[in-house]
Each structure stands twice: as structure tokens, then as C-alpha cells.
Amino acid sequence: MTYLDPMDTSIPEFPMHEDEEAGPSMKSNEEEGPSCLVCGRIANTGHHYGVTACLGCKTFFRRVVLQKNSPKCKYKNQCKLEKTENAKRLCRSCRYQKCLNVGMTEDALHPCRDVIGRRARQPSSDSSPISSPPSISPQLSGYYHPPFLTPVSDSQKELRVTIPLCFPLVCTLQICKMMSLCEGDYELLQTITDTDTDIRTRTAHILGEPLNEEGHQIHFYSPPPDYSNVSVNHGIGPSLKVDIILLKEWVSRIPGYPELSERFQEHLMSRFCLRYTVIEHGLFTAQMPYHKNVWFLSDRTCLVSEFEDLPKEIKCHLTSKVIKEQKLLAPFTEMLIHDVADPLRKLKPDSVEIASVKTLMLLKPTCLKVVEGDYLATQNDLKIINEVRNRVLSGLFSHYVKKGLDPEALPIRISEILELTGGVETCANRALEEMHLLRVFNLSAFDQYSEGVIFGLWRDY
């Protein structure tokens, strides 16, 4: 089958009898609605380029304008314009002139949104969008390079671009191409990562993990690759004590956190404490030898969801009392393994990604609990945490670009990392209920400080 381009001047014109009429048939009495001002059609008619027109005349006008054709009438612009005839019988020149006469305007077109005649040159195989990031306007670049917590102008605020996780991949890639690398945001995220690494190193040393030969910091735990010295947990409280004690220092070193109001600081730390411990113990579990029924804590104790096919090093610690306690926590243990440990094993996040997730979960802008008629968070609090969150996301983007991540894989990776927060949120909320249960039935003891942080007054469930 041969397809003919309606704009091709080589298309032969076929003779038509006087009583014939090209285009759609005449309107029947049953047809209703507006008719095209150019050709008189009713079907597929709407408001296009300033007038009521059908899709055919709209497309014709758009092609002539975008392709910059100058059709010429062989009858010297004297084609018969009879009311009973369909305008599509006219030549292209007279049809275009009629489009203008009825009110179509070239200004109504948006060439930047039309692909006709705007084929972009494909990059060569040896070019890389990552190696030479696209330049952006000075205004947009100015927004992504502000000093920390410096007020921005109203025009800069309107230039802020937020990338929803539900955006299609193509749209996300287009937005990513508009962004430039921001060294300030990247350095901010590196500072947070160094803090997280330092606290984790000290936690590991307190819990007995030896220094490595060169004394380097521990980006992640490095437990022995076996089940030696692993025992079944007989009290969650003591296992969380070290994490809770160092948590206060961790949050105090996060940029922006010390500037928050004191009451909001306490609220965020109480809400974040179990999310922090779930992430840390999830990392430890992901680095231990895999077992589908065991969740490990960083003090080398464990929670068991099922008691069959357990390693002998763990099974030897089971007593009737321990089994009863573990059965009480079994559904929660299974949730921890499925929603946190398994995704961490699959994604294998680096220390920068973990620091990003923890910071975003700490600085939660939607925690607007009302106490005594006032919101916990002031307007200044919300401004600060939103600023830090934006800079963390920008720094994470820069981190991926510096690593040379494929541009098409970049938004997917960010989405996968941020999805970790869902499992952590669910397990942390469930953990709080389990802590209440253990405390009520005296199955676990909590020191006074840990109890105040976990079950504090400003906690947001």
C-alpha cells in the first residue's frame, strides 16, 4: 500500500464531476453540534488555533506553518468558493488562505511542543550525558547553589522543581537533564555520611567489633561470616541501649537540626529513634550469613520467626521460656526480615544512600501534631527541614552522576532507594507496639533514658 503525504506537491489532482463533493457527506438532520469554519465538517470538530475547526483542517494549518511551506494556487487564487461546496476541494493555497480568513493565527501554535520538523540530532555512541552535564540558565543554577539556609528570592522559589516518584520515566529524565551538579549539596550530603559512618564505627566498637588493621572507619558492620557467638535475644531493651544513647549525638550533627525549636527536636528524635534502630539492625542482618527465619541485632543476638531448620549455634540457646517470647514476636520478626533485610540485601545501598534515607526520615515535614493549641513545628522549622531535604536529594543526584550511573537507571535507582522508607516506616510503627507489649508484661526492661526517648511525650504515632 502506498501512503501519500498531503503536503507533497507531486500528488496528482483527480478530476471531479460537478455533482460530486469530496470530503464528508452532507449533514443529516440528526447531526448536531458546531461545524468547521473552514470545511464545514461536524465530526471531530473542536476549538483549534482560535477558531472552531475539525482535526483535518487543524492538522493542515499546523503542517503548513511548521514546515514553512508556501503553497501556490495554479488558478491565481481564484478557486471557486461556493457555499455548497466543501472547502477541501480547494487547492492548498486557497485552503490555507481560508484558514487565515476565518481567524486561525500562527501565534496560537507552540512549536516547542510539536515534533513535526523538529527532529533532534541523536548523540553519538561515544558521548555521555554524564561526562558533560547540560548547562542550565543562570537563574536555575543560582537556585541549586545557595549557601545553606540562605533566603532565596520569590523568582527563585518559583523555579523550584520537585520530582514526584510517580512521574513517568521520560518526564523524570527530562527534569534530570535540566539539573546541574551542585557541589554545595554534594558536600552537605558527604558531611552527613561522615557523621553516620563515625557513629556506626563507635557503635560497632562499643559492641565489641574489633578495629580493622588500618583503623579505618566502618561504613557498614563487618560481622564474622558465621553464627559464632550468636544468641537468641532475651530482652530488646538492652540491645537498643547503645543505639539510643548515640542517637542524640547523631541527630545533633545533622545540618539544620540544631536550629529547630527545642520541642520539635524532641518530637523528631522520639519519632525517629525506632526507624534509626530498624535501619541499623537491618544493615547488620543483611551482612550476616543469610537465613530466612532470623533477624540479627548488632549486639549479635537474634529474633527468630520459625524454629525449624535453625543453625545449631542458634538452636542450642532455645529454652521453653525463650521460645514463648520469640513466638510472641514471630509475626514482627517475619515483617522485619521481609520488609527491611531482604530489600537491603537486594539493593546493596552504599553509605551515602543510607545517610540520605535516614536524614529524610528524620526531617519529616508532615509531623504537625497539635499540643496545647499550638503546632509542634513552627513556620521556621518547616522552612529549615524542607531546605535540608531538598539539598539532600540534590546531593544524592550529584552522587549518582559522579559515580557515572547510567542516566536512564538514575531515576529508577533513586526510586528504589526511597522505597526503603516504606518498609522501615511500617516496621518501626509495629516495633513501637511490640515495645509497649513487652513493657506491659515485663518481658523486657528499658533504662530510664531509652524509655523516655522511645515512649516520650512528643512521640507521633
N, C-alpha and C positions, 0 to 999 in steps of 0.2 A: 504494500500500500504506500502511495506517495503522499507526503504531507506538504502542503503549500503554506508559505508564510504570507499572511495577508498584507504585509508591508513590502513584499517583493514586487518590484515594478515589472518584472518579466512575466507575471501571471497573465495569461491571455484573458481577454474580456469576451464573454459569450453573448451572442445576440439574444434579445428577448423580444417576444411579441408584445404588441401594445396592450393586450388584455391580460398579460402576465404581471405578477407582482412578486418581487423577491422578498426574502425575509419571512417573518412570521405571518400567519394568516390573519385576516381582518378580525377585529374584536367581535366576539359573540355577545349577545345580550346578557349572558350570565356573568361575563368577566367584569370585575370591579377593581378599582384602585387607580393610582396615578399612572400616566403614560410617559414614556421617554420624550423629552422635548426635542430630541434630535431625530429619532427614527419612528417614534410613535408606539414602540412596544410597551406592553404591560408586564410581561413575565420578567422576573429578576430585576425589577426596577427599584431604585433607591436614590438617596441623595449623594451625588458624587461630584467633587470638584466645584461645588457651589450651586449645582442645578439638579433637577430630577432627571436621571438618566439610567439607561439599562447597563448591565455589565459589559455588553459588547461595545457600546459607544464609549463607556468609561475606559475600557482597555485600549481601544483605538486611539483615543486622545492621549492617554499616558504614553503609549509607544511612540507616537509622533513627536511628543515633546522630549522624552528622554533620549530617543535615538537621533534627535535633531534632524529629522527628515524635512525636506521642503517639497511636498508633492505638488505637481503642476497639472492643471486641467488642460486637456487637449482641445477642449471646446472654449478656451479662453474665459474660464469661469462663468460660462453661460449655460450650465446644465439646467434643465427644466426643474423647477421647484414647484411641483403641483401638490396641493394639499392632500389629494387622494393617493399619492404615491408614497412609497416607503423611502425614507432618506437614504437607506443603504444601497439604493440603486444609483446614487450619485458617485462620482469619482472621489478619490481620496482627498483631493484638494478642496472640492466643494463641501465634502462631509466635514473636513476639519474647520472650514470657514463657518459652517453652520454651528459647530460646537462652540466656536467663539461668539457667534451672534446670539446664541441662547443664554450665554453667561458663563461658560466654563473658563476658568482662569488658570494660567500656568503657575501662579503663586500658590495655588492650593495643593500642588504636588509637593511631596517630601522626598527628593532624590536620595537622601541618605538612608531612607528606609526601603528603597526599591533596588532590587538586584539587577534589573534589566540594564544592560550596558555598563554595569559597574563590577566587572569580574576582577577580583583581587588577585594579584600575582602570587602563585604558590611559592613558599620559601624553598630554597634549595635543600638537598638532603644533608649538606654539611653545616647548615645554620642551626642554631639552637636559641629558642626564645629565652632560655635561662641564662646563657652566657652573655647576652646583651639585652637586659630588661628594657622594655619600651619606656620612652620618656613621657612624662605627663605634664600638664600645664603647671606653671609656677604656683598658681593658687592651690591646686590639689596637692602638689608636692609640699607646699607650705603647711598644709593641714597635717600631713603624715609625719612632719618633722618638728613638732612643737616641743619646747622644753617641758619636763614633767609638771603636770598640773598648772601650766600657764594658760590664762584665759584666752580664748580664741574669739575672733570677730564673728558677727552674725553671718557674714557671707561665707566664712569658712565652715560654720556649723551646718549650713545648708548643703555643703559639698560632701558631708559625711556619707560614706557608703557602707551599708550593712548588708552582709551576705547571708540570707536565711538558709538553713540547712535543706529546706525543701525546694530550693531553686534547681531547675534543670541543669545538667552538666554544662551545656553550651553557654547558658547565661552566666554561670559561675566562672567559666574560663574567660569570658569577655571581661568580667569585672576584675579578675586576677591580672589580666593584661594591662588594665588601667593603673594598677598599683605599682609603685616603685619600692625598692628596698629601703627600709628605714633603719639606719644604723642605731639610732637612739632607742627604738623599741626593741631591736635585737639585743642590745647591751642590757636593757632593763630585764629582759627575759633571762639572759645569761646570769645576771645578778641573783635572780630568784632561784635559778637552777643551782648555782653555787651554794646558796643558803640551804636548799633542800638536800643537796649532797652532803654538806657539812653536818647537818642534824642527823641524817641517816647513818653517817660514819660513826658519830658519837653514840647513837643508839646501839649499833652493832657491837661496839667495843664494850659498852656497859653490860650488854647481854652475853659477853664472853667470846665474841668472834675475834680472832687474833688479827693483828696488823699484817698487811702483806709485806713482802720483803723490802719494797722501796718506800713504804709508808704512805702510799698514795691514798687519796680519799676513795670511799666506796660509793660508786654511782648506784650500784644495786648490791643487795646482800649476796654473799658468796658462801652459802652453807655447804658443808661436806656433801658430796653426791651420794649419800646413803641415808639410812634411817637410824644410824647410831645416835645414842643419847636422846632419842625422841620418846617422849612420854605422853600419855593421854592427859589432856587438860583437866584439872580438878578445881578450877577457880578462875573465872575470866578476869576478875578484878586485878589480881597481882600481875597478870600477863599484860594488862593495858597500862600499868602504872608508869613505866618508863616513857611510853609514847605520850601519855597525858602530861607528864612533867615537862618534857621537851617541846610539847605543842605550843605552849605560851611563848617560848623564845622564837619558834618557827614563825608564828603569825606576826610577832612584833617586828620581824625583819622583812616582812613583805612591804614593798613601797606603797605608800598611801594609807596603810592600816593605822600607823600611829597618829595620823591626822584626823581619824574618825572620832566621833563623840564616844566618851567612855562607856556609856550604856550600850551603844550599838556595837562596840568592840566586844563586850562580854556576850552579847547576843550572838554575834557571828561565830565566836570561838566555841560557845556551847553547841551551836548547831553543827559546826564543822568537825568537832572532835571525833565522833564515830566515823565520819566519812574519811578522815585522815587515817584512823587505825585500820579501816577496811582496806584502803588502798595499800598501806604499808604491808599488812599481813598478806594481802593478795599478791604483792610482788614477791614476798618470801615464799609463798606457796608455789608460785609459777616457776621459781628457781630450784625448788626441791624436786627429787625424782617423782614422776607423775604417778598419782594413784587417784582413781575416780571417786573414791569414797572418803578422802582425807583432806582436811583443811588445816594447814600448818600456821602456827603463830611464831613470831620472830624469836621467842624465848625457847624454841624447839619443843613446844608442846603442840598438841593437835586436837582437833574435833573430828569425830567420826560419824558419818551418816548411816553406814551399814557395817555390820560386823563380820560379814563373810569375806573370805579371801584377803584378810588383812596381813600385812607383813608380820613376821614373827616378832620383830623388835617392838612393834606396837601392841600386838595381841597379848604379849606377856604382862602388860600393865592393866589389863581389863579385870576388874572385880565386879561383883554384883552391884555395888553402890555406884561405881563409875559407869557401868552400862546403863543404869537407870538415869543418871544425869545426862549421858550422851543421847539416849533415846528422847529425852525431853527437848534437846536442842537439835535433833536429827533433821527436821524439815528446814531449819535455819541454816544448818551446815550445808545441806544439799543446795540451797539457794546461793550461798557464798561461792561454792565451787562452780556452779553453772553460770552465774551472772557476773562473776568477777575474775576468778582464777583462770577459767577456760578462755575468756576473751583476751586476758593478758598474755597467756601462752601463745595464742594465735597471732596477735598483733605485734608482740615483742616491742613495746614502745621504748624509746630512749629516754634519758634523764630529762631532756628538755620538754618532751611531750608530757611526762608525768608531772613536772613542775607546772606546766600550763594547766593541766586538768585540775590539780589541787588548788591553784590560785583562783581559777574560775569558780570552783565550788565553794571556796571560802568567801569570796566577794560576791554575794548573791544580792542583786539589786531589787528583787521582788519580795524580800522579807520586810513587810510593812506592818508588823504586829503593833496593835494599839495598846498602850499601857497608861492608865490614869488619864485617858482623853488625849494623849499625845502619841504621835508615831515614834517608834524607836529610832528610825532613820530620819535625819534632817535633810533638807534640800542639799546642803553642802556634802553630807555623807554620800548621798546618791550620785552627786556630780563626781566625787572622787573615785568611787568604785567603778562607775561606768567608764571613766577616763582610763583607769588601770586595766580594766577588762579589754577595752579597745586596743590598748597598746600591747597587751599580752597576745591577742590574736594577730596583730600586725607583726609582732616579733616572731610568732610561730610560723607565719607565712615566710618571713625572711629566712628563718632557719631552714625550711624546706628548699628554698631557692638556693641557698648557699651549699646545701648538700647535693644539689644537682638533680633533684627529684623531677621526674617527667611531668611537664605541665598538665597533661591530661590526668595523671594519677594524683596530682596535688590536692584538688578539692575532695577527691574520694578519701585520701588519707586523713585529711582534717576531719571529715565527717565521721570516719571510723573511730578516730581518737576521741572526739567529743561524745560519741555514743557510749563510751565507757562510763560517763557520768550517770547514765540511766541506771545501769546495774548497781553502781555504788550507792546512788540515792535510795534505791529500793532496799538494798541490804542494810544500809545504815538506819533507815527508819525501822526496819524489822529488828535490828540489833538493840535499839532502844527499848522496844517492848520486851525482848528477851532479858535485858538487864533488869528491868522492873520485876520480871518474874523471878529471876534468881535472887534479887534482893528481898522480895516479899517472903520467899520460902527459905531464906538464909542458906542458899546453896552457894553463894559467893560473897566474899567480903570486899568492900571498896574503902580505900583510905579516904579521909575527910576531903582532901583537895580534889581527888578524882571524882568523888561523889558530887561535889559542888559544880564541877565542870560538866559532867555528863547529865545530871538531873537539875541543872541550875534554873534560877528563876526566869531568866530571859530566853530559855530554850523555845525554839519554834518547832512544833511537831510537823 
